[in-house]
Amino acid sequence: MGEFKVHRVRFFDYIPSGIRALAFNQDTERIAVARMDGSVEIFHCPDRCFQEKIIPGREQCGIEGLSWVGDRLFSAGLNGEITEYDLTNQKVKYTLDAYGGPIWAITGNQQGTHLAVGCEDGTVKLFELIEDTIQFERNLDRQKSRIISLSWHPSGSKIAAGMMDAIQIFNIETGHSIHRMLVDRGVGTSRSRECVVWSVVYLSNGTIISGDSVGMIKIWDDQTGTLIKSHFITKSDVLALSVSRDEDSIVAGTSEGTVVQFQFIAMVLGKDDKEWVRTRTFKNHTHDIRAVAEITTAVVSGGMDTHLVVKPLLDKIEVKSAASAFRKICFPHRRLVSCAKKSGLMLFQYTGHLELWKLGESEGQGMPGSSLLIKKNPEKLLHLKLKGEDHIRCSAVSPCGEWIVYSTASSLRLYQLHCANNNVSITKISNLPKVLSSANQLCFSSDSSHLFSASTQSVHLVSLSQDGCKFVGTLKPKSGSHQAIHLLAASEDGKWLASANSDHEVHIYNLQTLKAHCTVPVYSSAVTAMGIHPTTNCLFMMHADQQMFEYSIELKQYTDWSRTVQRKGLHSLWLNRDTPCLNVMFNPQNPSHVILHDAYMLCIIDQSLPLPDDKALFYNQLTLKSLPEKQRKSQSHAFKVCKTFKDILCVELMSDQSLVVVERPLEDLATQLPAPIKQKKFAT
Amino acid sequence: MAVLYEGYTLCGVGPVQNSSNIGILGVEPGRDIDHVLVTDSSRSITVYKVSDQKPTGSWSVKQGQKISCPAVFNTQSQEYVVVTDDKVVRVWKEDDVNLEKAFKATVSADVLRVLSATDVEPVVLFCCGAVRFLDSLLASPQQPIEVVLAEDEIIRWSSVVDEEHQLVVLFSTEKRGEHFLYVWRFNPNTLVKHRFETEPGLSAPISFSATYRGGNIHLLYLYLNGCVYESLLPLRSSSTGAEGVQALSRSLCLSLPLGEEKLMSGAAVVLDEAHVAVVGFPHPSAGADYLCIWNTHFQTLQASKETTGRIYSQLWCYSGKLYVPHGSMLSVIPFECQKSSLAAAMGKLKETIQSEFKSHSFASSWSAQSYSDVTQATEIKSRMSSKTNSNAQSALTVEQLIEHIKTSALEDVQAEVGEFIRRTPQADLQLAAGRVALELVSRSQTDASFYPQCAFLQLLETRYLCYSVCPELLSLAMVKKDFRLCQIAFQIFSDIPEAVTCACLKAILSTPDSEMATVNLDTGSMMFMKELTRAQSQSDEEGGQLNGFCPPAIESDISDTPRNKLQRDPLALDMSCPVGLHKGALLNEVLQTAYSDRPLLPHLKDLTVPQVMVFLQYLRFLYFKYSHDAHKQIQDLRTPSISQIIDWVCLLLDAHFTVLAVAPEAKRLVSDLHKFVRSQVKLYAELGKIEGSLQVLKNSKQSEAFGMYAIQVIELF
C-alpha cells in the first residue's frame, strides 16, 4: 500500500490554558468554557462535545465568572469589567466597567432580567438586561469583605453571596441583608486563615449549599439562617459547586482534582424524608478543579490541568452510545499548525505569537518502523510577536511559504517572507484592503496567489503579488444563517472554495464567477474538517459524529462512494472514536486515497477497497503485516489506521510525499503545568 | 462435590457413665434452625444457639432423678418435652426457670422416647412398642398402654418420619439375634413388621437413618462390616393386605473400607439422596477417626474431616450441620452437598434410582431370577435389530458381573470383565468400573490364588478408576509385586495419598533389580531409561574430547569405571545408573506423582538408610544427567522434570538429614552433590548477570524516546 517518510515533530510547545469557569445553557445544550487566558469556548454537548466556537482572549482580562442569561453569555473578571459576547460573530460584543474593583462572581437570574456581580469592594451590583446591552440598576447593601460567590434563588427575589468567613442572604427588593451565616474556619493552624466561601448554590426550597476553603460542603436553611449539615470532603479547598436542573444532585470540585457528587435522596426507600447524601467521587484531574457543571446526563469539570472532562452519569443515560461516552478534551478542535506544503515550513500558532519552522532533512533510506539519520535539524526561522492585547484567532502560511497571515479579534496582519541564503526577513504588507480588518478563518489558494479571509458570513478574496495585495471580491452565500465561518477549503485548481459555519452549513463558491455555486445539504453534526479532491473536485467532509460525506461539486450531489458509505454504515470502532478528525488530505499520487487524522490516529481511506463490515477486524494493520503479500489483498479494507502516533495536533502531507505529524504528548504537557496539591500517597 | 467446612465445638460431652456408646442422650432441633436442644446423659438439658456457640437456656433435674430420653421441642405448642425416670413426662416453656415447677404427668408404662418432627404433634413411644400422641396421652396420663412387642424384644432404635403430614413411627427391635423393623402409621393406626435380612456373621445394624423423599421412606442402615444398606419402605397401600412379618428388601448402597482395627462403633446419617455422612469408620487412606461424606451413587469419598477422641455411635444432621460427639466434645460441622455434576450432566440420576427401586420391589435379588429369562426376553426384541442384539445379549449387568466375580474362575472373570468393558456404554461404565474393581480386589484379597492382572489393567485403561474409588488396588498390587499395574496406576491415578506413594517407593527400592528386570513395563518409560543410559555409554566413548571449564573432579562412589579415565569430563563420565532400568522407570513414575511436601515428609522418613542412599544416588544421577544433557530432547511425554527431581532431592535431604549427616557411606554422596549444586549455583548466578545485561539491551531497543524531532518511516498495508 505504501511507505511514508514521517517528520515527527514534538517541539510545538503548545500549552492550553487552564479552565476557570463553566456555564451550561440548558436550552441550547451548550457549555461555555472560560480559560485563564481569557478565551471563551462553546462546546455543543449532544454533538459529541464539539468545540463549535472559540472567542480568543486578551492579555490581562482574567475571567472569573461566566453566566448565560437566556441566549446571552456574560463574563466578568478581575479587571472589573463585564463582557458580553457576540456568539454569532464569535467576538466580544462590548465590555462595561462595573466600578466595584475586581469582580469575583457573576450570575444571571432564571427570569433573564437581571445580572448580579460580586465585587472586591463588598458590593453586589445588579444590572438590568436590556436589548443589546445591560444597565446598572443598583447596589445591594455593601459588605465589609469581597463577594466571592453568588447564587440567585430560582424565584429571583433573593440572592446568596459567599464571602470571607460568611454567607449573606439579600432581599433583592429591599437590597438589605436577611441573614448572615458565619462559616467556621479550619482547625489548627488554618484557624488563623480566613475561610473563603468559594461557591454557593441557592435551591428553590430555601436550602443554601456552600463550598469553602476549609474543605467543607455546608447545607444551610435560609429561613432560620442555620447550618443543617456539613460534610467534610477534602483537606484542601472546595472550589466549585453546581446543581442539577431538578435540584436533586450537586457536584463539588476540589483542589485535589476530585469531583464529589451529593444526591438528595430518601434515607428510607419510599419515604419522603430526603437528605443530601454523598454518593460518588470521580477523580479525573490532577490539579485544582476550578469549575464544575452538572449537565443533563453528565458532570463536566475543568481546572488547572487544562482538560475538560465530561463524565457521564450512568444512571441518567438510557442508551449507551458514543455520544454519551466519557470524554477528556485536551486540545482544541481547531488546527493550530499550518504547513507550507511546497517549501517544508510549519507555522505554529500560540496565543500571543507565531513561530515558523523549517523541517529537517534526512539521509538515506530506512526500513519501515525505523528512524532515519537526520542530516539537517529543523530550524526556527521566525518568532513573530503580536502587538496589542488581543490573542491570535487564526493564522496561515501560504503553500509556497512566502506569505504569513494572522488575525486577532481587532486586526489582520499579512507578512511577506524573504529567505535568501540563511537570511530570513519579513516585510509587513501595509495598506491592506479595508475588508481585511479581521478574520475568523484564513486560507491561501494552492498556488499562493490568493488569500481567502472569512469574516462573519462572507469570504473576502484578495490577490497577492510582489507589489502588495488587491481586493478581488466578496463571496456571499445566497441565503443561510449569519453564523461565523470556521473552516475554509480551496480546490487545487483554484476554481472552488468551500466554507463551513457553526450552523453546519457548507457553501461552495465558484472562484471564477465569484458567485455562490451551491450549498451542501445540511447535516445534523458539525463539520470538523474538509478538503476538495485535487482531481475529481469532490468535497470530502468529516463531521463531529465521525460520519464522512463526499460531495461532487460539479454534479452538486453526493458521490456514489459516499452513498455506499451511508448505506453500509461505518464500522462501530470508527464511530466510537472520541476525538474529531481535524484534517482531510489527498495523495496526488494515488487519487483514491483520502488521509485523515484525529488526536490518536492517522488513517488512509482507500476508496477503491471494500468497506469493512461490523464483523471485520477494523484495526487490521498488524494482521496484514503478518500476511504474505498475496493474501493481503483479500484481507484488506478501506480503512488503514496507523496508531503509531498519539496526542496529534496536526498531520499534513507535504508535496514531497512526506508526512508531518505534530505531536504534543500529554506527559510533556503535564511537566509544564504548575505542581498539583501535594497529597500523601501510600508508600511515598 | 460435598464440602465439610471448618467445624467448631458446641459443648463438652460429659464423662460417660454407662457402658453403651452414648456420650449424650441426644441432639434435637430447637425452636428454629439456629437452635438445638442437647440432652446430656447426666441430668441436664441445654438449648444452644448454634451460630453463636452459646447456651441460651439450661434446665436440670434434681439429684436422684434421671432423664430417660432426649428432650424435644414441640413446635406446635412451643414447649419442651422430656421424660424423666421412665414414666414422668415433663412439659415446660422457654421462660420456665425451674424444671421442678413445670408441668408433670406420670404415665402408666415405661416411655422409651418422645419423638418430634417439625410442625407435627410429638409422639410418645413406649418401651413395650405402643405409640401415643403426646396430647392424647397427657389428656389421660394413666390410660392403659397395650403391649405390642414380645417379652424379650427390645427396641434398639426409633425415629419418626413426616410423610406428607402423615406421621410414621419407625423402630427396630432385637429379639434373640433377629432384627425387626416396625412401621407404625396413624389414621388408621397400623403396625407393619418387617424382618431384616440377616447373614451369618453379620451382627446387628449399628446405625439407622430414615428419610422421606419421592413418596417413599428410605431407611439407610449401617453394619459393623462397613456395609450400608438401603431399604425402601413400601407405601401404606402395598402393606395393608399382608399380615405377619415381611422380609425387608434391601440394596447395598455403600461398602465402606475397613481398617485393621476392630470397629466398636460408628454411625451414618443420610444427607441427601446421594450423600451419606459416616463417622467411626476409617478413612480409606488416612486411617480411623474421620468424619466422611460418601457419595452413594459413585461410591466415592467426597469430603472428610478428622475427629479426634472416642467416637460414639451418634451422628445428627440438622439444617446443613452435622453434630458429632467425639472425645469429650460435641462438634458442629457445617457441610454442603452439591448435586454431583456427573450424574446431573448425564441425566441419569433419576433413572438409575427408579430402576433400582423396581428391581428391589419385585425381586429380592437378581441372582434369584434365572439368567435365561432375561436372554429370552431380549432375544425376542433383538430380531428387529442385530446391533442391539449383540449389545443386549451378552452385556452383563454390573450385579451379574459382580456375582460372577465372587465365584467364577480366574480366566472366566478376566474374560467377562473384558467383555463387560467392551460392551457397556461409557456412561454406565464410569459408574460400574469402580464397583467391579472393588469386587475384584476384595476377591483377590481373600483368595490368594485369584489375581486377575489383565482385568485390572483393562479397568485402569478405561481411566474411570481413581485411587479413592478403589484404594486397595495399589496395595494389592504391591503385595503381589505387580509393578506393571503399579506403573499404570501411578500414571493414571492423580489422587494417590502421600503415604501410599511412600509405601510404593519403599517397595520399589527394596525389590532387587534382578527381580525387577523380568517385569514388563510401559515401553515409553523404558525407552526413556535406555536413552538416559545410552547417552552415558556414548559419552563414555567420546570422553576426553570435551573441552572447557572443568570443575574439581567428582568421583562417584558407585562408579565401576577404571580409575585411569579420571581425566575425562567429570560431570558425565563417571556416572552410571545406580539402579536397574526397570527400577529407574518405576522411580520416575513415583517422581511424577502429585504430592504435597508436608504430608509426604513423615512417610518419607520410613525409608531405611540403604533405600535412602540408593534413591538419592538415583536422583543425583538424574540430576547430573539432566544438567549435562540439557540440550538433548528426549522424546517422551512422561519424563520427570528437573524441578521434580530437585524437589525430591530436597525432600529426601529434609527427611533424612541427620541420617545423611551421620552415616559414613553417605558422606561422599552428599559432598558430591554439594559440589555439583555449588557449581550449578555459580552457573546460575552468572546466567543471572547475562540475563540482566540482555534485559538492558532489550529495553534499550524498545524505547522510543527520540526527543523533539525524528524522521521515521512508516508503512501502511
Interface residues (C-beta under 8 A of the other chain):
Chain A: M1 G2 E3 F4 K5 V6 H7 R8 V9 R10 F11 G360 S362 G366 M367 P368 G369 S370 S371 L372 I374 N377 P378 I604 Q621 L624 K625 R632 S636 K640 C642 T644 S658
Chain B: F706 G707 M708 Y709 A710 I711 Q712 V713 I714 E715 L716 F717
